[in-house]
Amino acid sequence: METARTVDEAEQIKQRLSADGIGLVLADVHLTPEPGVYGGYHLYERWSALHPTLPFLLMDGVWSCQDLLAILAGQVPFLANHFTLDSLLDHALDLVISKWPRLGPHCCSSRLSNS
């Protein structure tokens, strides 16, 4: 697992790992302390254009982010705060399984049975 606090850090990670080396991108819509800047959303737009099979999950505490075009159109999953850990894990598992279907739902059955 890698973490980035800024778009630049995320770009550096992608450059180091390559898009094929990334299993899932979980990003805050803003991904910057600057108000009104949708860094994570713009990262999604750029990366999904270059790497359409790279799974993304966007999240944010601002409900109005649901009105961003790709989120509104259902092109990228979005979690608004206050989501549960189970909801986050369910979305992440669905995205990982969609990238690697051969894993199937059995890949994480122990987590699912402990819920």
PDB file as gemmi writes it, atoms N, CA and C in Angstrom:
CRYST1    1.000    1.000    1.000  90.00  90.00  90.00 P 1                      
ATOM      1  N   MET A   1       0.850  -1.156   0.000  1.00  0.00           N  
ATOM      2  CA  MET A   1       0.000   0.000   0.000  1.00  0.00           C  
ATOM      3  C   MET A   1       0.905   1.231   0.000  1.00  0.00           C  
ATOM      4  N   GLU A   2       0.518   2.179  -0.798  1.00  0.00           N  
ATOM      5  CA  GLU A   2       1.212   3.462  -0.892  1.00  0.00           C  
ATOM      6  C   GLU A   2       0.215   4.560  -0.544  1.00  0.00           C  
ATOM      7  N   THR A   3       0.697   5.625   0.033  1.00  0.00           N  
ATOM      8  CA  THR A   3      -0.184   6.753   0.329  1.00  0.00           C  
ATOM      9  C   THR A   3       0.407   8.032  -0.252  1.00  0.00           C  
ATOM     10  N   ALA A   4      -0.489   8.902  -0.655  1.00  0.00           N  
ATOM     11  CA  ALA A   4      -0.094  10.206  -1.202  1.00  0.00           C  
ATOM     12  C   ALA A   4      -0.985  11.270  -0.589  1.00  0.00           C  
ATOM     13  N   ARG A   5      -0.397  12.377  -0.245  1.00  0.00           N  
ATOM     14  CA  ARG A   5      -1.175  13.483   0.317  1.00  0.00           C  
ATOM     15  C   ARG A   5      -1.460  14.569  -0.702  1.00  0.00           C  
ATOM     16  N   THR A   6      -0.819  14.458  -1.868  1.00  0.00           N  
ATOM     17  CA  THR A   6      -1.012  15.455  -2.917  1.00  0.00           C  
ATOM     18  C   THR A   6      -1.063  14.757  -4.268  1.00  0.00           C  
ATOM     19  N   VAL A   7      -1.518  15.477  -5.265  1.00  0.00           N  
ATOM     20  CA  VAL A   7      -1.539  14.947  -6.628  1.00  0.00           C  
ATOM     21  C   VAL A   7      -0.112  14.656  -7.088  1.00  0.00           C  
ATOM     22  N   ASP A   8       0.820  15.540  -6.770  1.00  0.00           N  
ATOM     23  CA  ASP A   8       2.215  15.309  -7.166  1.00  0.00           C  
ATOM     24  C   ASP A   8       2.762  14.021  -6.576  1.00  0.00           C  
ATOM     25  N   GLU A   9       2.470  13.759  -5.314  1.00  0.00           N  
ATOM     26  CA  GLU A   9       2.917  12.505  -4.689  1.00  0.00           C  
ATOM     27  C   GLU A   9       2.282  11.304  -5.369  1.00  0.00           C  
ATOM     28  N   ALA A  10       1.009  11.405  -5.732  1.00  0.00           N  
ATOM     29  CA  ALA A  10       0.333  10.316  -6.435  1.00  0.00           C  
ATOM     30  C   ALA A  10       0.982  10.073  -7.795  1.00  0.00           C  
ATOM     31  N   GLU A  11       1.310  11.132  -8.496  1.00  0.00           N  
ATOM     32  CA  GLU A  11       1.967  11.001  -9.797  1.00  0.00           C  
ATOM     33  C   GLU A  11       3.329  10.320  -9.652  1.00  0.00           C  
ATOM     34  N   GLN A  12       4.061  10.650  -8.606  1.00  0.00           N  
ATOM     35  CA  GLN A  12       5.359  10.020  -8.368  1.00  0.00           C  
ATOM     36  C   GLN A  12       5.212   8.532  -8.091  1.00  0.00           C  
ATOM     37  N   ILE A  13       4.198   8.173  -7.333  1.00  0.00           N  
ATOM     38  CA  ILE A  13       3.943   6.759  -7.049  1.00  0.00           C  
ATOM     39  C   ILE A  13       3.612   6.019  -8.342  1.00  0.00           C  
ATOM     40  N   LYS A  14       2.753   6.615  -9.162  1.00  0.00           N  
ATOM     41  CA  LYS A  14       2.396   5.955 -10.429  1.00  0.00           C  
ATOM     42  C   LYS A  14       3.613   5.817 -11.330  1.00  0.00           C  
ATOM     43  N   GLN A  15       4.458   6.813 -11.338  1.00  0.00           N  
ATOM     44  CA  GLN A  15       5.664   6.752 -12.159  1.00  0.00           C  
ATOM     45  C   GLN A  15       6.578   5.625 -11.664  1.00  0.00           C  
ATOM     46  N   ARG A  16       6.679   5.472 -10.351  1.00  0.00           N  
ATOM     47  CA  ARG A  16       7.539   4.439  -9.782  1.00  0.00           C  
ATOM     48  C   ARG A  16       6.960   3.036  -9.971  1.00  0.00           C  
ATOM     49  N   LEU A  17       5.664   2.858  -9.770  1.00  0.00           N  
ATOM     50  CA  LEU A  17       5.041   1.537  -9.815  1.00  0.00           C  
ATOM     51  C   LEU A  17       4.499   1.160 -11.188  1.00  0.00           C  
ATOM     52  N   SER A  18       4.165   2.123 -11.991  1.00  0.00           N  
ATOM     53  CA  SER A  18       3.418   2.012 -13.249  1.00  0.00           C  
ATOM     54  C   SER A  18       1.946   1.758 -12.929  1.00  0.00           C  
ATOM     55  N   ALA A  19       1.091   2.061 -13.850  1.00  0.00           N  
ATOM     56  CA  ALA A  19      -0.349   1.875 -13.630  1.00  0.00           C  
ATOM     57  C   ALA A  19      -0.676   0.404 -13.400  1.00  0.00           C  
ATOM     58  N   ASP A  20       0.050  -0.498 -14.061  1.00  0.00           N  
ATOM     59  CA  ASP A  20      -0.198  -1.934 -13.881  1.00  0.00           C  
ATOM     60  C   ASP A  20       0.166  -2.406 -12.481  1.00  0.00           C  
ATOM     61  N   GLY A  21       1.025  -1.665 -11.791  1.00  0.00           N  
ATOM     62  CA  GLY A  21       1.419  -2.027 -10.443  1.00  0.00           C  
ATOM     63  C   GLY A  21       0.494  -1.489  -9.372  1.00  0.00           C  
ATOM     64  N   ILE A  22      -0.578  -0.818  -9.780  1.00  0.00           N  
ATOM     65  CA  ILE A  22      -1.541  -0.245  -8.838  1.00  0.00           C  
ATOM     66  C   ILE A  22      -2.835  -1.044  -8.933  1.00  0.00           C  
ATOM     67  N   GLY A  23      -3.275  -1.584  -7.797  1.00  0.00           N  
ATOM     68  CA  GLY A  23      -4.486  -2.388  -7.788  1.00  0.00           C  
ATOM     69  C   GLY A  23      -5.759  -1.582  -7.626  1.00  0.00           C  
ATOM     70  N   LEU A  24      -5.665  -0.465  -6.916  1.00  0.00           N  
ATOM     71  CA  LEU A  24      -6.837   0.354  -6.630  1.00  0.00           C  
ATOM     72  C   LEU A  24      -6.369   1.742  -6.209  1.00  0.00           C  
ATOM     73  N   VAL A  25      -7.046   2.753  -6.693  1.00  0.00           N  
ATOM     74  CA  VAL A  25      -6.779   4.119  -6.254  1.00  0.00           C  
ATOM     75  C   VAL A  25      -7.973   4.573  -5.428  1.00  0.00           C  
ATOM     76  N   LEU A  26      -7.709   4.872  -4.175  1.00  0.00           N  
ATOM     77  CA  LEU A  26      -8.707   5.419  -3.267  1.00  0.00           C  
ATOM     78  C   LEU A  26      -8.279   6.860  -3.023  1.00  0.00           C  
ATOM     79  N   ALA A  27      -9.077   7.799  -3.499  1.00  0.00           N  
ATOM     80  CA  ALA A  27      -8.649   9.200  -3.448  1.00  0.00           C  
ATOM     81  C   ALA A  27      -9.746  10.109  -2.919  1.00  0.00           C  
ATOM     82  N   ASP A  28      -9.327  11.070  -2.137  1.00  0.00           N  
ATOM     83  CA  ASP A  28     -10.204  12.155  -1.733  1.00  0.00           C  
ATOM     84  C   ASP A  28     -10.457  13.024  -2.961  1.00  0.00           C  
ATOM     85  N   VAL A  29     -11.663  13.476  -3.150  1.00  0.00           N  
ATOM     86  CA  VAL A  29     -11.991  14.308  -4.310  1.00  0.00           C  
ATOM     87  C   VAL A  29     -11.094  15.534  -4.369  1.00  0.00           C  
ATOM     88  N   HIS A  30     -10.799  16.116  -3.220  1.00  0.00           N  
ATOM     89  CA  HIS A  30      -9.998  17.336  -3.207  1.00  0.00           C  
ATOM     90  C   HIS A  30      -8.497  17.040  -3.265  1.00  0.00           C  
ATOM     91  N   LEU A  31      -8.001  16.128  -2.482  1.00  0.00           N  
ATOM     92  CA  LEU A  31      -6.586  15.725  -2.439  1.00  0.00           C  
ATOM     93  C   LEU A  31      -5.639  16.918  -2.395  1.00  0.00           C  
ATOM     94  N   THR A  32      -6.065  17.948  -1.735  1.00  0.00           N  
ATOM     95  CA  THR A  32      -5.248  19.150  -1.565  1.00  0.00           C  
ATOM     96  C   THR A  32      -5.865  19.984  -0.449  1.00  0.00           C  
ATOM     97  N   PRO A  33      -5.045  20.714   0.269  1.00  0.00           N  
ATOM     98  CA  PRO A  33      -5.627  21.586   1.299  1.00  0.00           C  
ATOM     99  C   PRO A  33      -6.241  22.868   0.727  1.00  0.00           C  
ATOM    100  N   GLU A  34      -6.054  23.106  -0.564  1.00  0.00           N  
ATOM    101  CA  GLU A  34      -6.591  24.325  -1.170  1.00  0.00           C  
ATOM    102  C   GLU A  34      -8.103  24.204  -1.359  1.00  0.00           C  
ATOM    103  N   PRO A  35      -8.867  25.140  -0.811  1.00  0.00           N  
ATOM    104  CA  PRO A  35     -10.325  25.064  -0.959  1.00  0.00           C  
ATOM    105  C   PRO A  35     -10.759  25.243  -2.414  1.00  0.00           C  
ATOM    106  N   GLY A  36     -11.778  24.491  -2.782  1.00  0.00           N  
ATOM    107  CA  GLY A  36     -12.346  24.630  -4.123  1.00  0.00           C  
ATOM    108  C   GLY A  36     -11.556  23.952  -5.224  1.00  0.00           C  
ATOM    109  N   VAL A  37     -10.483  23.246  -4.881  1.00  0.00           N  
ATOM    110  CA  VAL A  37      -9.670  22.556  -5.887  1.00  0.00           C  
ATOM    111  C   VAL A  37      -9.993  21.067  -5.805  1.00  0.00           C  
ATOM    112  N   TYR A  38     -10.343  20.479  -6.918  1.00  0.00           N  
ATOM    113  CA  TYR A  38     -10.722  19.066  -6.968  1.00  0.00           C  
ATOM    114  C   TYR A  38      -9.562  18.228  -7.502  1.00  0.00           C  
ATOM    115  N   GLY A  39      -8.436  18.245  -6.790  1.00  0.00           N  
ATOM    116  CA  GLY A  39      -7.231  17.552  -7.238  1.00  0.00           C  
ATOM    117  C   GLY A  39      -7.425  16.067  -7.461  1.00  0.00           C  
ATOM    118  N   GLY A  40      -8.082  15.385  -6.522  1.00  0.00           N  
ATOM    119  CA  GLY A  40      -8.315  13.949  -6.663  1.00  0.00           C  
ATOM    120  C   GLY A  40      -9.246  13.625  -7.815  1.00  0.00           C  
ATOM    121  N   TYR A  41     -10.240  14.465  -8.012  1.00  0.00           N  
ATOM    122  CA  TYR A  41     -11.170  14.264  -9.129  1.00  0.00           C  
ATOM    123  C   TYR A  41     -10.458  14.463 -10.460  1.00  0.00           C  
ATOM    124  N   HIS A  42      -9.622  15.478 -10.561  1.00  0.00           N  
ATOM    125  CA  HIS A  42      -8.885  15.711 -11.801  1.00  0.00           C  
ATOM    126  C   HIS A  42      -7.849  14.610 -12.041  1.00  0.00           C  
ATOM    127  N   LEU A  43      -7.293  14.084 -10.958  1.00  0.00           N  
ATOM    128  CA  LEU A  43      -6.393  12.937 -11.066  1.00  0.00           C  
ATOM    129  C   LEU A  43      -7.148  11.754 -11.663  1.00  0.00           C  
ATOM    130  N   TYR A  44      -8.360  11.501 -11.155  1.00  0.00           N  
ATOM    131  CA  TYR A  44      -9.203  10.439 -11.721  1.00  0.00           C  
ATOM    132  C   TYR A  44      -9.422  10.669 -13.219  1.00  0.00           C  
ATOM    133  N   GLU A  45      -9.769  11.881 -13.608  1.00  0.00           N  
ATOM    134  CA  GLU A  45     -10.033  12.162 -15.027  1.00  0.00           C  
ATOM    135  C   GLU A  45      -8.807  11.874 -15.891  1.00  0.00           C  
ATOM    136  N   ARG A  46      -7.643  12.334 -15.452  1.00  0.00           N  
ATOM    137  CA  ARG A  46      -6.410  12.118 -16.231  1.00  0.00           C  
ATOM    138  C   ARG A  46      -6.031  10.646 -16.285  1.00  0.00           C  
ATOM    139  N   TRP A  47      -5.991  10.012 -15.123  1.00  0.00           N  
ATOM    140  CA  TRP A  47      -5.527   8.630 -15.072  1.00  0.00           C  
ATOM    141  C   TRP A  47      -6.502   7.680 -15.750  1.00  0.00           C  
ATOM    142  N   SER A  48      -7.791   7.909 -15.607  1.00  0.00           N  
ATOM    143  CA  SER A  48      -8.750   6.996 -16.242  1.00  0.00           C  
ATOM    144  C   SER A  48      -8.733   7.141 -17.760  1.00  0.00           C  
ATOM    145  N   ALA A  49      -8.381   8.320 -18.261  1.00  0.00           N  
ATOM    146  CA  ALA A  49      -8.237   8.493 -19.715  1.00  0.00           C  
ATOM    147  C   ALA A  49      -7.011   7.725 -20.223  1.00  0.00           C  
ATOM    148  N   LEU A  50      -5.953   7.734 -19.436  1.00  0.00           N  
ATOM    149  CA  LEU A  50      -4.723   7.033 -19.824  1.00  0.00           C  
ATOM    150  C   LEU A  50      -4.756   5.541 -19.518  1.00  0.00           C  
ATOM    151  N   HIS A  51      -5.455   5.172 -18.446  1.00  0.00           N  
ATOM    152  CA  HIS A  51      -5.479   3.785 -17.957  1.00  0.00           C  
ATOM    153  C   HIS A  51      -6.921   3.405 -17.606  1.00  0.00           C  
ATOM    154  N   PRO A  52      -7.740   3.130 -18.609  1.00  0.00           N  
ATOM    155  CA  PRO A  52      -9.177   2.935 -18.354  1.00  0.00           C  
ATOM    156  C   PRO A  52      -9.523   1.747 -17.457  1.00  0.00           C  
ATOM    157  N   THR A  53      -8.605   0.805 -17.265  1.00  0.00           N  
ATOM    158  CA  THR A  53      -8.914  -0.342 -16.392  1.00  0.00           C  
ATOM    159  C   THR A  53      -8.430  -0.142 -14.959  1.00  0.00           C  
ATOM    160  N   LEU A  54      -7.842   0.996 -14.666  1.00  0.00           N  
ATOM    161  CA  LEU A  54      -7.362   1.274 -13.307  1.00  0.00           C  
ATOM    162  C   LEU A  54      -8.554   1.612 -12.409  1.00  0.00           C  
ATOM    163  N   PRO A  55      -8.823   0.775 -11.401  1.00  0.00           N  
ATOM    164  CA  PRO A  55      -9.981   1.034 -10.541  1.00  0.00           C  
ATOM    165  C   PRO A  55      -9.778   2.246  -9.637  1.00  0.00           C  
ATOM    166  N   PHE A  56     -10.791   3.084  -9.570  1.00  0.00           N  
ATOM    167  CA  PHE A  56     -10.790   4.287  -8.739  1.00  0.00           C  
ATOM    168  C   PHE A  56     -11.984   4.268  -7.812  1.00  0.00           C  
ATOM    169  N   LEU A  57     -11.802   4.749  -6.615  1.00  0.00           N  
ATOM    170  CA  LEU A  57     -12.892   4.990  -5.678  1.00  0.00           C  
ATOM    171  C   LEU A  57     -12.651   6.367  -5.082  1.00  0.00           C  
ATOM    172  N   LEU A  58     -13.559   7.284  -5.331  1.00  0.00           N  
ATOM    173  CA  LEU A  58     -13.443   8.650  -4.811  1.00  0.00           C  
ATOM    174  C   LEU A  58     -14.280   8.795  -3.552  1.00  0.00           C  
ATOM    175  N   MET A  59     -13.801   9.627  -2.650  1.00  0.00           N  
ATOM    176  CA  MET A  59     -14.543   9.885  -1.417  1.00  0.00           C  
ATOM    177  C   MET A  59     -14.347  11.338  -1.022  1.00  0.00           C  
ATOM    178  N   ASP A  60     -15.272  11.828  -0.217  1.00  0.00           N  
ATOM    179  CA  ASP A  60     -15.150  13.193   0.281  1.00  0.00           C  
ATOM    180  C   ASP A  60     -16.219  13.439   1.330  1.00  0.00           C  
ATOM    181  N   GLY A  61     -15.975  14.424   2.155  1.00  0.00           N  
ATOM    182  CA  GLY A  61     -16.939  14.797   3.183  1.00  0.00           C  
ATOM    183  C   GLY A  61     -17.914  15.859   2.739  1.00  0.00           C  
ATOM    184  N   VAL A  62     -17.747  16.352   1.526  1.00  0.00           N  
ATOM    185  CA  VAL A  62     -18.621  17.404   1.010  1.00  0.00           C  
ATOM    186  C   VAL A  62     -19.643  16.759   0.067  1.00  0.00           C  
ATOM    187  N   TRP A  63     -20.895  16.812   0.458  1.00  0.00           N  
ATOM    188  CA  TRP A  63     -21.949  16.157  -0.320  1.00  0.00           C  
ATOM    189  C   TRP A  63     -22.064  16.693  -1.742  1.00  0.00           C  
ATOM    190  N   SER A  64     -21.749  17.959  -1.939  1.00  0.00           N  
ATOM    191  CA  SER A  64     -21.898  18.542  -3.277  1.00  0.00           C  
ATOM    192  C   SER A  64     -20.950  17.909  -4.288  1.00  0.00           C  
ATOM    193  N   CYS A  65     -19.933  17.193  -3.818  1.00  0.00           N  
ATOM    194  CA  CYS A  65     -19.034  16.503  -4.749  1.00  0.00           C  
ATOM    195  C   CYS A  65     -19.775  15.448  -5.575  1.00  0.00           C  
ATOM    196  N   GLN A  66     -20.904  14.985  -5.065  1.00  0.00           N  
ATOM    197  CA  GLN A  66     -21.707  14.017  -5.819  1.00  0.00           C  
ATOM    198  C   GLN A  66     -22.200  14.604  -7.134  1.00  0.00           C  
ATOM    199  N   ASP A  67     -22.162  15.915  -7.262  1.00  0.00           N  
ATOM    200  CA  ASP A  67     -22.628  16.580  -8.475  1.00  0.00           C  
ATOM    201  C   ASP A  67     -21.547  16.717  -9.540  1.00  0.00           C  
ATOM    202  N   LEU A  68     -20.324  16.271  -9.265  1.00  0.00           N  
ATOM    203  CA  LEU A  68     -19.272  16.298 -10.284  1.00  0.00           C  
ATOM    204  C   LEU A  68     -19.652  15.306 -11.383  1.00  0.00           C  
ATOM    205  N   LEU A  69     -19.394  15.656 -12.619  1.00  0.00           N  
ATOM    206  CA  LEU A  69     -19.930  14.955 -13.780  1.00  0.00           C  
ATOM    207  C   LEU A  69     -19.715  13.440 -13.761  1.00  0.00           C  
ATOM    208  N   ALA A  70     -18.481  12.977 -13.577  1.00  0.00           N  
ATOM    209  CA  ALA A  70     -18.211  11.533 -13.628  1.00  0.00           C  
ATOM    210  C   ALA A  70     -18.887  10.793 -12.474  1.00  0.00           C  
ATOM    211  N   ILE A  71     -18.995  11.442 -11.323  1.00  0.00           N  
ATOM    212  CA  ILE A  71     -19.677  10.836 -10.181  1.00  0.00           C  
ATOM    213  C   ILE A  71     -21.170  10.784 -10.454  1.00  0.00           C  
ATOM    214  N   LEU A  72     -21.717  11.875 -10.922  1.00  0.00           N  
ATOM    215  CA  LEU A  72     -23.141  11.956 -11.231  1.00  0.00           C  
ATOM    216  C   LEU A  72     -23.537  10.940 -12.299  1.00  0.00           C  
ATOM    217  N   ALA A  73     -22.651  10.738 -13.279  1.00  0.00           N  
ATOM    218  CA  ALA A  73     -22.919   9.797 -14.373  1.00  0.00           C  
ATOM    219  C   ALA A  73     -22.661   8.343 -13.983  1.00  0.00           C  
ATOM    220  N   GLY A  74     -22.139   8.127 -12.779  1.00  0.00           N  
ATOM    221  CA  GLY A  74     -21.869   6.758 -12.335  1.00  0.00           C  
ATOM    222  C   GLY A  74     -20.615   6.156 -12.951  1.00  0.00           C  
ATOM    223  N   GLN A  75     -19.739   6.983 -13.494  1.00  0.00           N  
ATOM    224  CA  GLN A  75     -18.508   6.479 -14.110  1.00  0.00           C  
ATOM    225  C   GLN A  75     -17.469   6.100 -13.076  1.00  0.00           C  
ATOM    226  N   VAL A  76     -17.553   6.676 -11.896  1.00  0.00           N  
ATOM    227  CA  VAL A  76     -16.611   6.380 -10.815  1.00  0.00           C  
ATOM    228  C   VAL A  76     -17.403   6.285  -9.515  1.00  0.00           C  
ATOM    229  N   PRO A  77     -17.146   5.259  -8.713  1.00  0.00           N  
ATOM    230  CA  PRO A  77     -17.846   5.160  -7.435  1.00  0.00           C  
ATOM    231  C   PRO A  77     -17.425   6.285  -6.488  1.00  0.00           C  
ATOM    232  N   PHE A  78     -18.353   6.697  -5.642  1.00  0.00           N  
ATOM    233  CA  PHE A  78     -18.120   7.800  -4.709  1.00  0.00           C  
ATOM    234  C   PHE A  78     -18.710   7.446  -3.352  1.00  0.00           C  
ATOM    235  N   LEU A  79     -17.924   7.656  -2.322  1.00  0.00           N  
ATOM    236  CA  LEU A  79     -18.399   7.504  -0.950  1.00  0.00           C  
ATOM    237  C   LEU A  79     -18.344   8.860  -0.267  1.00  0.00           C  
ATOM    238  N   ALA A  80     -19.466   9.260   0.299  1.00  0.00           N  
ATOM    239  CA  ALA A  80     -19.517  10.515   1.057  1.00  0.00           C  
ATOM    240  C   ALA A  80     -19.375  10.177   2.538  1.00  0.00           C  
ATOM    241  N   ASN A  81     -18.655  11.020   3.258  1.00  0.00           N  
ATOM    242  CA  ASN A  81     -18.573  10.812   4.705  1.00  0.00           C  
ATOM    243  C   ASN A  81     -19.978  10.931   5.267  1.00  0.00           C  
ATOM    244  N   HIS A  82     -20.324  10.217   6.135  1.00  0.00           N  
ATOM    245  CA  HIS A  82     -19.698   9.283   7.035  1.00  0.00           C  
ATOM    246  C   HIS A  82     -20.048   7.877   6.605  1.00  0.00           C  
ATOM    247  N   PHE A  83     -19.163   7.301   5.801  1.00  0.00           N  
ATOM    248  CA  PHE A  83     -19.365   5.933   5.355  1.00  0.00           C  
ATOM    249  C   PHE A  83     -18.750   4.983   6.387  1.00  0.00           C  
ATOM    250  N   THR A  84     -19.215   3.738   6.344  1.00  0.00           N  
ATOM    251  CA  THR A  84     -18.703   2.736   7.283  1.00  0.00           C  
ATOM    252  C   THR A  84     -17.498   2.027   6.676  1.00  0.00           C  
ATOM    253  N   LEU A  85     -16.723   1.412   7.525  1.00  0.00           N  
ATOM    254  CA  LEU A  85     -15.594   0.622   7.061  1.00  0.00           C  
ATOM    255  C   LEU A  85     -16.081  -0.510   6.156  1.00  0.00           C  
ATOM    256  N   ASP A  86     -17.187  -1.143   6.515  1.00  0.00           N  
ATOM    257  CA  ASP A  86     -17.740  -2.216   5.680  1.00  0.00           C  
ATOM    258  C   ASP A  86     -18.103  -1.709   4.291  1.00  0.00           C  
ATOM    259  N   SER A  87     -18.681  -0.519   4.215  1.00  0.00           N  
ATOM    260  CA  SER A  87     -19.034   0.060   2.917  1.00  0.00           C  
ATOM    261  C   SER A  87     -17.777   0.314   2.090  1.00  0.00           C  
ATOM    262  N   LEU A  88     -16.746   0.861   2.720  1.00  0.00           N  
ATOM    263  CA  LEU A  88     -15.484   1.095   2.030  1.00  0.00           C  
ATOM    264  C   LEU A  88     -14.893  -0.215   1.530  1.00  0.00           C  
ATOM    265  N   LEU A  89     -14.853  -1.223   2.385  1.00  0.00           N  
ATOM    266  CA  LEU A  89     -14.296  -2.518   1.992  1.00  0.00           C  
ATOM    267  C   LEU A  89     -15.107  -3.175   0.880  1.00  0.00           C  
ATOM    268  N   ASP A  90     -16.424  -3.096   0.958  1.00  0.00           N  
ATOM    269  CA  ASP A  90     -17.274  -3.679  -0.085  1.00  0.00           C  
ATOM    270  C   ASP A  90     -17.003  -3.028  -1.443  1.00  0.00           C  
ATOM    271  N   HIS A  91     -16.931  -1.707  -1.468  1.00  0.00           N  
ATOM    272  CA  HIS A  91     -16.640  -1.007  -2.723  1.00  0.00           C  
ATOM    273  C   HIS A  91     -15.257  -1.385  -3.235  1.00  0.00           C  
ATOM    274  N   ALA A  92     -14.265  -1.400  -2.346  1.00  0.00           N  
ATOM    275  CA  ALA A  92     -12.898  -1.723  -2.755  1.00  0.00           C  
ATOM    276  C   ALA A  92     -12.816  -3.147  -3.296  1.00  0.00           C  
ATOM    277  N   LEU A  93     -13.454  -4.100  -2.624  1.00  0.00           N  
ATOM    278  CA  LEU A  93     -13.444  -5.491  -3.095  1.00  0.00           C  
ATOM    279  C   LEU A  93     -14.096  -5.616  -4.467  1.00  0.00           C  
ATOM    280  N   ASP A  94     -15.213  -4.962  -4.653  1.00  0.00           N  
ATOM    281  CA  ASP A  94     -15.889  -5.007  -5.959  1.00  0.00           C  
ATOM    282  C   ASP A  94     -14.967  -4.487  -7.058  1.00  0.00           C  
ATOM    283  N   LEU A  95     -14.256  -3.410  -6.783  1.00  0.00           N  
ATOM    284  CA  LEU A  95     -13.365  -2.830  -7.787  1.00  0.00           C  
ATOM    285  C   LEU A  95     -12.165  -3.725  -8.066  1.00  0.00           C  
ATOM    286  N   VAL A  96     -11.587  -4.302  -7.030  1.00  0.00           N  
ATOM    287  CA  VAL A  96     -10.441  -5.193  -7.215  1.00  0.00           C  
ATOM    288  C   VAL A  96     -10.868  -6.435  -7.983  1.00  0.00           C  
ATOM    289  N   ILE A  97     -12.007  -7.003  -7.633  1.00  0.00           N  
ATOM    290  CA  ILE A  97     -12.494  -8.194  -8.334  1.00  0.00           C  
ATOM    291  C   ILE A  97     -12.831  -7.868  -9.784  1.00  0.00           C  
ATOM    292  N   SER A  98     -13.307  -6.652 -10.046  1.00  0.00           N  
ATOM    293  CA  SER A  98     -13.611  -6.288 -11.438  1.00  0.00           C  
ATOM    294  C   SER A  98     -12.322  -6.184 -12.262  1.00  0.00           C  
ATOM    295  N   LYS A  99     -11.206  -5.824 -11.614  1.00  0.00           N  
ATOM    296  CA  LYS A  99      -9.934  -5.746 -12.333  1.00  0.00           C  
ATOM    297  C   LYS A  99      -9.340  -7.133 -12.524  1.00  0.00           C  
ATOM    298  N   TRP A 100      -9.472  -7.984 -11.513  1.00  0.00           N  
ATOM    299  CA  TRP A 100      -8.942  -9.346 -11.576  1.00  0.00           C  
ATOM    300  C   TRP A 100     -10.076 -10.335 -11.324  1.00  0.00           C  
ATOM    301  N   PRO A 101     -10.934 -10.562 -12.324  1.00  0.00           N  
ATOM    302  CA  PRO A 101     -12.114 -11.406 -12.114  1.00  0.00           C  
ATOM    303  C   PRO A 101     -11.782 -12.839 -11.700  1.00  0.00           C  
ATOM    304  N   ARG A 102     -10.590 -13.306 -12.043  1.00  0.00           N  
ATOM    305  CA  ARG A 102     -10.249 -14.682 -11.682  1.00  0.00           C  
ATOM    306  C   ARG A 102     -10.148 -14.870 -10.172  1.00  0.00           C  
ATOM    307  N   LEU A 103      -9.984 -13.764  -9.437  1.00  0.00           N  
ATOM    308  CA  LEU A 103      -9.972 -13.857  -7.981  1.00  0.00           C  
ATOM    309  C   LEU A 103     -11.341 -14.272  -7.461  1.00  0.00           C  
ATOM    310  N   GLY A 104     -12.367 -13.722  -8.084  1.00  0.00           N  
ATOM    311  CA  GLY A 104     -13.733 -14.026  -7.689  1.00  0.00           C  
ATOM    312  C   GLY A 104     -14.037 -13.592  -6.268  1.00  0.00           C  
ATOM    313  N   PRO A 105     -15.271 -13.799  -5.844  1.00  0.00           N  
ATOM    314  CA  PRO A 105     -15.679 -13.356  -4.508  1.00  0.00           C  
ATOM    315  C   PRO A 105     -15.033 -14.167  -3.393  1.00  0.00           C  
ATOM    316  N   HIS A 106     -14.401 -15.316  -3.737  1.00  0.00           N  
ATOM    317  CA  HIS A 106     -13.800 -16.172  -2.716  1.00  0.00           C  
ATOM    318  C   HIS A 106     -12.499 -15.603  -2.175  1.00  0.00           C  
ATOM    319  N   CYS A 107     -11.906 -14.617  -2.873  1.00  0.00           N  
ATOM    320  CA  CYS A 107     -10.602 -14.103  -2.459  1.00  0.00           C  
ATOM    321  C   CYS A 107     -10.631 -13.509  -1.057  1.00  0.00           C  
ATOM    322  N   CYS A 108     -11.741 -13.057  -0.632  1.00  0.00           N  
ATOM    323  CA  CYS A 108     -11.811 -12.394   0.669  1.00  0.00           C  
ATOM    324  C   CYS A 108     -12.946 -12.951   1.510  1.00  0.00           C  
ATOM    325  N   SER A 109     -13.226 -14.233   1.363  1.00  0.00           N  
ATOM    326  CA  SER A 109     -14.369 -14.816   2.046  1.00  0.00           C  
ATOM    327  C   SER A 109     -14.216 -14.758   3.557  1.00  0.00           C  
ATOM    328  N   SER A 110     -12.967 -14.776   4.070  1.00  0.00           N  
ATOM    329  CA  SER A 110     -12.803 -14.719   5.526  1.00  0.00           C  
ATOM    330  C   SER A 110     -13.262 -13.360   6.060  1.00  0.00           C  
ATOM    331  N   ARG A 111     -12.981 -12.285   5.320  1.00  0.00           N  
ATOM    332  CA  ARG A 111     -13.436 -10.968   5.751  1.00  0.00           C  
ATOM    333  C   ARG A 111     -14.956 -10.895   5.696  1.00  0.00           C  
ATOM    334  N   LEU A 112     -15.498 -11.467   4.628  1.00  0.00           N  
ATOM    335  CA  LEU A 112     -16.951 -11.398   4.462  1.00  0.00           C  
ATOM    336  C   LEU A 112     -17.674 -12.208   5.524  1.00  0.00           C  
ATOM    337  N   SER A 113     -17.091 -13.343   5.926  1.00  0.00           N  
ATOM    338  CA  SER A 113     -17.764 -14.169   6.915  1.00  0.00           C  
ATOM    339  C   SER A 113     -17.629 -13.599   8.325  1.00  0.00           C  
ATOM    340  N   ASN A 114     -16.672 -12.694   8.533  1.00  0.00           N  
ATOM    341  CA  ASN A 114     -16.511 -12.068   9.853  1.00  0.00           C  
ATOM    342  C   ASN A 114     -17.378 -10.837  10.009  1.00  0.00           C  
ATOM    343  N   SER A 115     -18.060 -10.417   8.974  1.00  0.00           N  
ATOM    344  CA  SER A 115     -18.868  -9.187   9.042  1.00  0.00           C  
ATOM    345  C   SER A 115     -20.104  -9.397   9.876  1.00  0.00           C  
TER     346      SER A 115                                                      
END                                                                             
